[in-house]
Amino acid sequence: MGGQTGYTIRQAAYDLCKLRGHGLLVKPDRSRRYQVPPPAPPAARTIAALLTLRDQVIGPILAGVRSPRLGRKPAHWTAVDRDYETLRIGM
């Protein structure tokens, strides 16, 4: 991935090791590739659920929890802005 996204080779190796340990991936002999094991639907479904949670749930929550940037507040608040600010402060 070239380090462009901040996801390093070490993190990828760790993730692959964890997925292999949980039986969600297998590595055929003498191969550098990984495959989803033969009873594919449960493993593939679990991997898809983990990716969805990371991208669409955990990422936005962590982005909203960090301390806000200092600066002026918007002059005109919409209902969505007020709801988001209330939710962010409550978390």
The first five atom37 places (N, CA, C, CB, O) and aatype in JSON, in Angstrom:
{
  "aatype": [12, 7, 7, 5, 16, 7, 18, 16, 9, 1, 5, 0, 0, 18, 3, 10, 4, 11, 10, 1, 7, 8, 7, 10, 10, 19, 11, 14, 3, 1, 15, 1, 1, 18, 5, 19, 14, 14, 14, 0, 14, 14, 0, 0, 1, 16, 9, 0, 0, 10, 10, 16, 10, 1, 3, 5, 19, 9, 7, 14, 9, 10, 0, 7, 19, 1, 15, 14, 1, 10, 7, 1, 11, 14, 0, 8, 17, 16, 0, 19, 3, 1, 3, 18, 6, 16, 10, 1, 9, 7, 12],
  "atom_mask": [
    [1, 1, 1, 1, 1],
    [1, 1, 1, 0, 1],
    [1, 1, 1, 0, 1],
    [1, 1, 1, 1, 1],
    [1, 1, 1, 1, 1],
    [1, 1, 1, 0, 1],
    [1, 1, 1, 1, 1],
    [1, 1, 1, 1, 1],
    [1, 1, 1, 1, 1],
    [1, 1, 1, 1, 1],
    [1, 1, 1, 1, 1],
    [1, 1, 1, 1, 1],
    [1, 1, 1, 1, 1],
    [1, 1, 1, 1, 1],
    [1, 1, 1, 1, 1],
    [1, 1, 1, 1, 1],
    [1, 1, 1, 1, 1],
    [1, 1, 1, 1, 1],
    [1, 1, 1, 1, 1],
    [1, 1, 1, 1, 1],
    [1, 1, 1, 0, 1],
    [1, 1, 1, 1, 1],
    [1, 1, 1, 0, 1],
    [1, 1, 1, 1, 1],
    [1, 1, 1, 1, 1],
    [1, 1, 1, 1, 1],
    [1, 1, 1, 1, 1],
    [1, 1, 1, 1, 1],
    [1, 1, 1, 1, 1],
    [1, 1, 1, 1, 1],
    [1, 1, 1, 1, 1],
    [1, 1, 1, 1, 1],
    [1, 1, 1, 1, 1],
    [1, 1, 1, 1, 1],
    [1, 1, 1, 1, 1],
    [1, 1, 1, 1, 1],
    [1, 1, 1, 1, 1],
    [1, 1, 1, 1, 1],
    [1, 1, 1, 1, 1],
    [1, 1, 1, 1, 1],
    [1, 1, 1, 1, 1],
    [1, 1, 1, 1, 1],
    [1, 1, 1, 1, 1],
    [1, 1, 1, 1, 1],
    [1, 1, 1, 1, 1],
    [1, 1, 1, 1, 1],
    [1, 1, 1, 1, 1],
    [1, 1, 1, 1, 1],
    [1, 1, 1, 1, 1],
    [1, 1, 1, 1, 1],
    [1, 1, 1, 1, 1],
    [1, 1, 1, 1, 1],
    [1, 1, 1, 1, 1],
    [1, 1, 1, 1, 1],
    [1, 1, 1, 1, 1],
    [1, 1, 1, 1, 1],
    [1, 1, 1, 1, 1],
    [1, 1, 1, 1, 1],
    [1, 1, 1, 0, 1],
    [1, 1, 1, 1, 1],
    [1, 1, 1, 1, 1],
    [1, 1, 1, 1, 1],
    [1, 1, 1, 1, 1],
    [1, 1, 1, 0, 1],
    [1, 1, 1, 1, 1],
    [1, 1, 1, 1, 1],
    [1, 1, 1, 1, 1],
    [1, 1, 1, 1, 1],
    [1, 1, 1, 1, 1],
    [1, 1, 1, 1, 1],
    [1, 1, 1, 0, 1],
    [1, 1, 1, 1, 1],
    [1, 1, 1, 1, 1],
    [1, 1, 1, 1, 1],
    [1, 1, 1, 1, 1],
    [1, 1, 1, 1, 1],
    [1, 1, 1, 1, 1],
    [1, 1, 1, 1, 1],
    [1, 1, 1, 1, 1],
    [1, 1, 1, 1, 1],
    [1, 1, 1, 1, 1],
    [1, 1, 1, 1, 1],
    [1, 1, 1, 1, 1],
    [1, 1, 1, 1, 1],
    [1, 1, 1, 1, 1],
    [1, 1, 1, 1, 1],
    [1, 1, 1, 1, 1],
    [1, 1, 1, 1, 1],
    [1, 1, 1, 1, 1],
    [1, 1, 1, 0, 1],
    [1, 1, 1, 1, 1]
  ],
  "atom_positions": [
    [[0.82, -1.19, 0.0], [0.0, 0.0, 0.0], [0.86, 1.26, 0.0], [-0.93, 0.0, 1.2], [0.35, 2.37, -0.17]],
    [[2.16, 1.1, 0.18], [3.05, 2.22, 0.01], [3.04, 3.24, 1.12], [0.0, 0.0, 0.0], [3.71, 4.27, 1.0]],
    [[2.33, 3.01, 2.19], [2.34, 3.95, 3.3], [1.51, 5.2, 3.07], [0.0, 0.0, 0.0], [1.51, 6.09, 3.91]],
    [[0.81, 5.28, 1.95], [0.01, 6.47, 1.66], [-1.16, 6.64, 2.62], [-0.51, 6.4, 0.24], [-1.54, 7.77, 2.94]],
    [[-1.73, 5.54, 3.08], [-2.91, 5.63, 3.94], [-2.56, 5.53, 5.41], [-3.89, 4.53, 3.58], [-3.45, 5.65, 6.26]],
    [[-1.31, 5.33, 5.74], [-0.92, 5.18, 7.14], [-1.04, 3.74, 7.61], [0.0, 0.0, 0.0], [-0.73, 3.45, 8.77]],
    [[-1.48, 2.84, 6.76], [-1.61, 1.42, 7.08], [-0.31, 0.74, 6.68], [-2.85, 0.76, 6.34], [-0.02, 0.61, 5.49]],
    [[0.47, 0.32, 7.67], [1.81, -0.18, 7.39], [1.81, -1.68, 7.14], [2.73, 0.15, 8.55], [0.81, -2.37, 7.33]],
    [[2.97, -2.17, 6.69], [3.14, -3.6, 6.44], [2.99, -4.38, 7.74], [4.51, -3.88, 5.8], [2.44, -5.48, 7.76]],
    [[3.49, -3.81, 8.83], [3.36, -4.49, 10.13], [1.9, -4.64, 10.54], [4.12, -3.72, 11.2], [1.5, -5.69, 11.05]],
    [[1.11, -3.6, 10.32], [-0.31, -3.68, 10.66], [-1.01, -4.73, 9.8], [-0.98, -2.31, 10.49], [-1.85, -5.47, 10.29]],
    [[-0.66, -4.78, 8.52], [-1.26, -5.78, 7.64], [-0.88, -7.19, 8.08], [-0.82, -5.53, 6.18], [-1.72, -8.08, 8.09]],
    [[0.39, -7.39, 8.44], [0.83, -8.7, 8.91], [0.09, -9.1, 10.18], [2.35, -8.71, 9.14], [-0.31, -10.25, 10.35]],
    [[-0.08, -8.15, 11.08], [-0.8, -8.41, 12.33], [-2.26, -8.79, 12.03], [-0.75, -7.17, 13.27], [-2.78, -9.75, 12.6]],
    [[-2.9, -8.03, 11.14], [-4.29, -8.31, 10.81], [-4.44, -9.69, 10.16], [-4.84, -7.24, 9.88], [-5.37, -10.43, 10.48]],
    [[-3.53, -10.03, 9.24], [-3.58, -11.34, 8.6], [-3.37, -12.45, 9.63], [-2.51, -11.44, 7.5], [-4.03, -13.49, 9.56]],
    [[-2.47, -12.24, 10.57], [-2.21, -13.23, 11.61], [-3.48, -13.44, 12.46], [-1.03, -12.79, 12.51], [-3.83, -14.58, 12.78]],
    [[-4.14, -12.36, 12.82], [-5.36, -12.46, 13.62], [-6.47, -13.17, 12.84], [-5.84, -11.06, 14.06], [-7.17, -14.02, 13.4]],
    [[-6.63, -12.84, 11.57], [-7.67, -13.48, 10.76], [-7.38, -14.98, 10.59], [-7.77, -12.8, 9.38], [-8.3, -15.79, 10.6]],
    [[-6.09, -15.33, 10.42], [-5.74, -16.75, 10.33], [-6.01, -17.45, 11.66], [-4.26, -16.92, 9.94], [-6.48, -18.59, 11.67]],
    [[-5.71, -16.78, 12.76], [-5.92, -17.37, 14.08], [-7.38, -17.64, 14.38], [0.0, 0.0, 0.0], [-7.72, -18.6, 15.07]],
    [[-8.25, -16.79, 13.86], [-9.69, -16.97, 14.06], [-10.31, -17.9, 13.02], [-10.39, -15.62, 14.02], [-11.51, -18.17, 13.07]],
    [[-9.48, -18.39, 12.09], [-9.98, -19.32, 11.09], [-10.76, -18.67, 9.97], [0.0, 0.0, 0.0], [-11.52, -19.34, 9.27]],
    [[-10.57, -17.35, 9.78], [-11.29, -16.65, 8.71], [-10.5, -16.65, 7.41], [-11.59, -15.23, 9.14], [-11.07, -16.39, 6.35]],
    [[-9.2, -16.93, 7.47], [-8.35, -17.02, 6.29], [-7.47, -18.24, 6.41], [-7.5, -15.73, 6.11], [-7.11, -18.66, 7.52]],
    [[-7.11, -18.81, 5.27], [-6.13, -19.9, 5.24], [-5.07, -19.55, 4.2], [-6.81, -21.28, 4.91], [-5.34, -18.82, 3.24]],
    [[-3.87, -20.08, 4.41], [-2.78, -19.85, 3.47], [-2.38, -21.2, 2.91], [-1.56, -19.14, 4.15], [-1.86, -22.05, 3.63]],
    [[-2.64, -21.42, 1.61], [-2.23, -22.7, 1.0], [-0.72, -22.89, 1.09], [-2.7, -22.78, -0.47], [0.04, -21.92, 1.14]],
    [[-0.29, -24.14, 1.09], [1.14, -24.44, 1.17], [1.89, -23.8, 0.01], [1.37, -25.95, 1.17], [1.41, -23.76, -1.12]],
    [[3.08, -23.3, 0.32], [3.98, -22.72, -0.67], [3.32, -21.61, -1.48], [4.49, -23.8, -1.6], [3.54, -21.5, -2.69]],
    [[2.54, -20.8, -0.84], [1.86, -19.71, -1.53], [1.99, -18.44, -0.71], [0.38, -20.06, -1.79], [2.12, -18.49, 0.51]],
    [[1.94, -17.31, -1.38], [1.95, -16.03, -0.68], [0.55, -15.44, -0.59], [2.88, -15.06, -1.38], [0.36, -14.36, -0.05]],
    [[-0.41, -16.15, -1.13], [-1.78, -15.66, -1.15], [-2.59, -16.25, 0.0], [-2.45, -15.99, -2.49], [-2.24, -17.28, 0.57]],
    [[-3.66, -15.59, 0.31], [-4.58, -16.07, 1.34], [-5.93, -16.32, 0.69], [-4.71, -15.05, 2.51], [-6.3, -15.67, -0.28]],
    [[-6.66, -17.28, 1.26], [-7.99, -17.62, 0.73], [-8.96, -17.72, 1.89], [-7.95, -18.94, -0.08], [-8.59, -18.0, 3.03]],
    [[-10.23, -17.49, 1.57], [-11.28, -17.72, 2.55], [-11.5, -19.23, 2.59], [-12.63, -16.94, 2.19], [-11.59, -19.85, 1.53]],
    [[-11.59, -19.84, 3.78], [-11.7, -21.3, 3.86], [-12.96, -21.82, 3.16], [-11.71, -21.73, 5.31], [-13.9, -21.07, 2.92]],
    [[-12.97, -23.14, 2.83], [-14.07, -23.72, 2.05], [-15.49, -23.43, 2.55], [-13.88, -25.16, 2.0], [-16.33, -23.09, 1.72]],
    [[-15.82, -23.54, 3.84], [-17.18, -23.12, 4.19], [-17.24, -21.6, 4.14], [-17.61, -23.66, 5.61], [-17.31, -20.93, 5.18]],
    [[-17.21, -21.06, 2.92], [-16.98, -19.63, 2.69], [-18.01, -18.68, 3.27], [-16.88, -19.4, 1.26], [-17.62, -17.66, 3.83]],
    [[-19.3, -18.93, 3.17], [-20.25, -17.88, 3.58], [-20.06, -17.34, 5.0], [-21.63, -18.4, 3.46], [-20.07, -16.12, 5.16]],
    [[-19.88, -18.18, 6.04], [-19.72, -17.57, 7.37], [-18.44, -16.72, 7.49], [-19.71, -18.65, 8.43], [-18.47, -15.64, 8.07]],
    [[-17.32, -17.22, 6.95], [-16.06, -16.47, 7.05], [-16.12, -15.18, 6.24], [-14.89, -17.33, 6.58], [-15.72, -14.13, 6.73]],
    [[-16.62, -15.26, 5.02], [-16.72, -14.07, 4.18], [-17.68, -13.05, 4.8], [-17.18, -14.44, 2.76], [-17.42, -11.85, 4.75]],
    [[-18.76, -13.52, 5.37], [-19.73, -12.64, 6.01], [-19.09, -11.94, 7.22], [-20.98, -13.43, 6.44], [-19.32, -10.75, 7.43]],
    [[-18.31, -12.67, 8.0], [-17.65, -12.08, 9.16], [-16.64, -11.04, 8.75], [-16.98, -13.17, 10.0], [-16.57, -9.97, 9.36]],
    [[-15.84, -11.33, 7.72], [-14.85, -10.37, 7.24], [-15.55, -9.11, 6.73], [-13.98, -11.0, 6.13], [-15.1, -8.0, 7.02]],
    [[-16.62, -9.27, 5.97], [-17.36, -8.11, 5.46], [-17.94, -7.29, 6.6], [-18.47, -8.56, 4.51], [-17.94, -6.06, 6.54]],
    [[-18.45, -7.96, 7.63], [-19.01, -7.24, 8.78], [-17.92, -6.45, 9.51], [-19.69, -8.22, 9.75], [-18.16, -5.31, 9.92]],
    [[-16.74, -7.04, 9.68], [-15.64, -6.34, 10.35], [-15.21, -5.11, 9.56], [-14.45, -7.28, 10.54], [-14.97, -4.05, 10.14]],
    [[-15.11, -5.24, 8.25], [-14.73, -4.09, 7.42], [-15.78, -3.0, 7.47], [-14.49, -4.54, 5.99], [-15.45, -1.82, 7.55]],
    [[-17.05, -3.38, 7.42], [-18.12, -2.41, 7.48], [-18.12, -1.68, 8.81], [-19.46, -3.08, 7.25], [-18.27, -0.46, 8.86]],
    [[-17.95, -2.42, 9.91], [-17.89, -1.79, 11.23], [-16.74, -0.79, 11.3], [-17.74, -2.85, 12.32], [-16.9, 0.32, 11.81]],
    [[-15.59, -1.19, 10.79], [-14.43, -0.3, 10.87], [-14.64, 0.97, 10.05], [-13.18, -1.02, 10.38], [-14.37, 2.07, 10.53]],
    [[-15.13, 0.82, 8.83], [-15.24, 1.96, 7.93], [-16.43, 2.87, 8.23], [-15.33, 1.48, 6.52], [-16.31, 4.09, 8.15]],
    [[-17.57, 2.28, 8.57], [-18.79, 3.08, 8.67], [-19.26, 3.36, 10.08], [-19.86, 2.39, 7.94], [-20.13, 4.21, 10.27]],
    [[-18.71, 2.67, 11.08], [-19.16, 2.9, 12.45], [-18.03, 3.4, 13.33], [-19.74, 1.62, 13.04], [-18.11, 4.49, 13.88]],
    [[-16.98, 2.61, 13.45], [-15.91, 2.94, 14.39], [-15.14, 4.18, 13.93], [-14.94, 1.75, 14.54], [-14.83, 5.05, 14.75]],
    [[-14.83, 4.28, 12.64], [-14.08, 5.44, 12.13], [-14.78, 6.76, 12.39], [0.0, 0.0, 0.0], [-14.16, 7.67, 12.95]],
    [[-16.05, 6.9, 12.0], [-16.74, 8.17, 12.27], [-16.89, 8.48, 13.76], [-18.09, 8.14, 11.63], [-16.83, 9.64, 14.15]],
    [[-17.09, 7.46, 14.58], [-17.2, 7.71, 16.02], [-15.88, 8.24, 16.56], [-17.61, 6.41, 16.77], [-15.87, 9.22, 17.31]],
    [[-14.77, 7.61, 16.18], [-13.48, 8.07, 16.65], [-13.15, 9.46, 16.12], [-12.39, 7.09, 16.26], [-12.52, 10.26, 16.81]],
    [[-13.57, 9.76, 14.9], [-13.32, 11.09, 14.35], [-14.11, 12.14, 15.11], [-13.68, 11.13, 12.86], [-13.64, 13.27, 15.27]],
    [[-15.31, 11.8, 15.58], [-16.13, 12.76, 16.32], [-15.72, 12.92, 17.75], [0.0, 0.0, 0.0], [-16.05, 13.94, 18.37]],
    [[-15.01, 11.95, 18.31], [-14.62, 12.01, 19.72], [-13.41, 12.91, 19.94], [-14.33, 10.62, 20.24], [-13.25, 13.5, 21.01]],
    [[-12.56, 13.0, 18.93], [-11.35, 13.8, 19.11], [-11.71, 15.25, 19.44], [-10.46, 13.74, 17.85], [-12.81, 15.71, 19.13]],
    [[-10.79, 15.94, 20.04], [-11.08, 17.31, 20.45], [-11.29, 18.17, 19.21], [-9.93, 17.88, 21.32], [-10.58, 18.03, 18.22]],
    [[-12.25, 19.05, 19.27], [-12.55, 19.87, 18.09], [-11.44, 20.89, 17.83], [-13.89, 20.59, 18.26], [-10.69, 21.25, 18.73]],
    [[-11.36, 21.33, 16.6], [-10.4, 22.36, 16.25], [-10.86, 23.69, 16.85], [-10.24, 22.47, 14.71], [-12.05, 24.0, 16.88]],
    [[-9.9, 24.43, 17.33], [-10.24, 25.74, 17.87], [-10.5, 26.7, 16.73], [-9.12, 26.27, 18.8], [-9.78, 26.7, 15.73]],
    [[-11.48, 27.5, 16.89], [-11.82, 28.47, 15.85], [-13.22, 28.99, 16.1], [0.0, 0.0, 0.0], [-13.87, 28.63, 17.08]],
    [[-13.66, 29.83, 15.2], [-14.99, 30.39, 15.36], [-16.05, 29.35, 15.05], [-15.17, 31.6, 14.47], [-15.88, 28.51, 14.16]],
    [[-17.14, 29.42, 15.76], [-18.28, 28.56, 15.48], [-19.01, 29.13, 14.27], [-19.24, 28.44, 16.73], [-18.87, 30.32, 13.98]],
    [[-19.78, 28.31, 13.56], [-20.49, 28.83, 12.39], [-21.52, 29.89, 12.79], [-21.19, 27.68, 11.65], [-22.11, 29.83, 13.86]],
    [[-21.71, 30.84, 11.92], [-22.68, 31.92, 12.19], [-24.1, 31.38, 12.13], [-22.5, 33.07, 11.18], [-24.96, 31.81, 12.9]],
    [[-24.36, 30.45, 11.22], [-25.71, 29.91, 11.05], [-25.67, 28.41, 11.3], [-26.28, 30.22, 9.63], [-25.06, 27.66, 10.54]],
    [[-26.33, 27.97, 12.39], [-26.37, 26.56, 12.74], [-27.63, 25.93, 12.15], [-26.33, 26.37, 14.27], [-28.73, 26.45, 12.33]],
    [[-27.45, 24.82, 11.46], [-28.61, 24.07, 10.98], [-29.01, 23.08, 12.08], [-28.3, 23.33, 9.63], [-28.3, 22.91, 13.06]],
    [[-30.14, 22.45, 11.9], [-30.6, 21.46, 12.88], [-29.61, 20.3, 12.97], [-32.01, 20.93, 12.5], [-29.37, 19.76, 14.05]],
    [[-29.03, 19.91, 11.85], [-28.06, 18.82, 11.83], [-26.81, 19.23, 12.61], [-27.7, 18.43, 10.39], [-26.25, 18.42, 13.35]],
    [[-26.36, 20.48, 12.43], [-25.19, 20.96, 13.17], [-25.43, 20.92, 14.67], [-24.83, 22.39, 12.74], [-24.56, 20.49, 15.43]],
    [[-26.6, 21.37, 15.11], [-26.92, 21.36, 16.54], [-26.99, 19.93, 17.08], [-28.26, 22.08, 16.8], [-26.47, 19.65, 18.16]],
    [[-27.62, 19.04, 16.33], [-27.72, 17.65, 16.77], [-26.35, 16.99, 16.85], [-28.62, 16.85, 15.82], [-26.06, 16.27, 17.81]],
    [[-25.5, 17.24, 15.86], [-24.16, 16.66, 15.85], [-23.34, 17.18, 17.02], [-23.44, 16.96, 14.53], [-22.64, 16.41, 17.68]],
    [[-23.42, 18.49, 17.28], [-22.66, 19.07, 18.39], [-23.14, 18.51, 19.72], [-22.78, 20.58, 18.39], [-22.32, 18.24, 20.6]],
    [[-24.44, 18.35, 19.89], [-24.99, 17.79, 21.13], [-24.51, 16.34, 21.3], [-26.54, 17.85, 21.12], [-24.12, 15.95, 22.4]],
    [[-24.54, 15.56, 20.24], [-24.09, 14.19, 20.3], [-22.6, 14.12, 20.6], [-24.4, 13.48, 18.99], [-22.18, 13.29, 21.41]],
    [[-21.79, 14.96, 19.97], [-20.35, 14.96, 20.19], [-20.01, 15.32, 21.63], [-19.66, 15.93, 19.23], [-19.15, 14.69, 22.24]],
    [[-20.68, 16.32, 22.17], [-20.42, 16.72, 23.56], [-20.87, 15.64, 24.53], [-21.12, 18.05, 23.88], [-20.21, 15.39, 25.54]],
    [[-22.0, 15.0, 24.23], [-22.51, 13.94, 25.08], [-21.61, 12.71, 25.13], [0.0, 0.0, 0.0], [-21.59, 11.99, 26.12]],
    [[-20.87, 12.49, 24.04], [-19.99, 11.32, 24.01], [-18.74, 11.61, 24.8], [-19.63, 10.92, 22.57], [-17.86, 10.75, 24.9]]
  ]
}
